[in-house]
Each structure stands twice: as structure tokens, then as C-alpha cells.
Amino acid sequence: MAFNYHREFQAWVVPLLLVGFFAYLMSHSFLSVFEVTADAMFLCFAIDMETNDGSAEKPYFMDQELLTFMSQSNKLTEGQNHRSTGAFQDNEDGTELQPMV
């Protein structure tokens, strides 16, 4: 209906929609490839951690920067989990909700 009543929309809306659609397809394709690559890298990291122990007989094949990054992020996550569970030690039930009057 908008195209029937406003003829000036026909000049730029259709090409704009086509460009937007193809831009979405291209960006979605790029991000999908990026996502698969990141997933494959983390799966290889997990398999390397599972099969090797870092000794001279079974060295890690991953990059040492990746190993230090993952160990640091694991320490940060453990610290946050410990901090969040420590808040409920005084009051096991948490905050009691009161009805609004």
C-alpha cells in the first residue's frame, strides 16, 4: 500500500532492501565461518588437554599463550563463583520477598 500511495518510495526502497538483504547474508556467512573456526579451536584445545599432560613425553601441541589465557580465565571464573556463593553463607535462604501493600 505504501508503494501505491507514495510513488517516490519505489525509486530507492527496493534497491535499499536488496542491498540490506545481501549485506545480511554476507555478514551471516562470515560470522558463521568465524564461529565454526572458534569452536574447532576450542575443541582441539580440549582434546589436547585430555590426551597430553605437558610433560616431555606428552607435550602440549597448543600455543602457550592460549594455555595461559585459558588458565587465567579459569582462575577468574573460579574466583567469581567462590565470591557469589560466599554471599549466601550468612543467610542460606537468600533475601525474603515481602508482599507489596
N, C-alpha and C positions, 0 to 999 in steps of 0.2 A: 504494500500500500504506500509505503514511503516513496518508492520509486515512481509510482503513478502520479502522486501529487507534487513531488519535487523532482523535476527533470534534471536539475543541476547535480543531484546525487549520483546519477548514472555515470558521470564523467570521471569521478575519482573513487567512488566507494568500491566498485568491483575490482579494479586493479589493486587497491589497498587491501582488500580481503584476500586476494590471491597471494600477494606478497607476504602478508601475515601468516597465511596457512603454510606456505612453503618455508618461511623462516622458522615456524614451529616444528615442521618436520625435520629440518636440518639440525636444529638445536637439540631436539629429542634424540635424533640418531647419534650425534656427537656425545651427548651425556650418557646414552646407553652404552656406547663403547667405553667411555671412561669408567662407568660403574662396573662393567664386566672385568676391565683391567684391574681395578682396585680389589674386587672380590677375588680374582685369581691370585693377586699378590698376597693377600691375607691368608688364603688357603695354603699357598706354598709356604708361608711363614709358619702356619700351624703344623703342617706336615714335617717341616724341618725341625721344629721344636720337639715334636713327638718322636721322631726317628733318631735324632742326633742329640748328644749331650754336651757338645762343646769341647770335648777332650781331644787329645792329639790323634786318637784312633778314629773318633767320630766327630769331626769338626762341623760347625755350623756352616752352611752354604749361603746364608743370608748376609746382607750388608750389615756391618757392625753398627752403623748409625740407626738402622731400622730396629735392631735389637735394643739399643739404648733408649730409643724413643718409646718402644713398647713397654720396656721395664719401667721407665719413668711415668708413663701414663697409667700403668697398672698400680704403681705406688700411690699416685694421686687419687685413683678411684678407690683404693682400699682406705685411704685416709678420709675421703668423703663418706664412705659407707660407715666407718667407725664413728665419725662425728655425728652422722644422722641417727644412728642407733643409740648414741650416748644421751641424746636429748630426752628419751623416754625412760631412762633408768629411774628417775625420781618419781615419775607418775606413769606407771605401766599402762594405764588405760588411755592416756593422752588427755587432751582437753575435752571437758564435758560440754556438750552443746546445750544451751538453755533455750527454752521456747521464747519466741518474741511475743510481747504483750501489747 
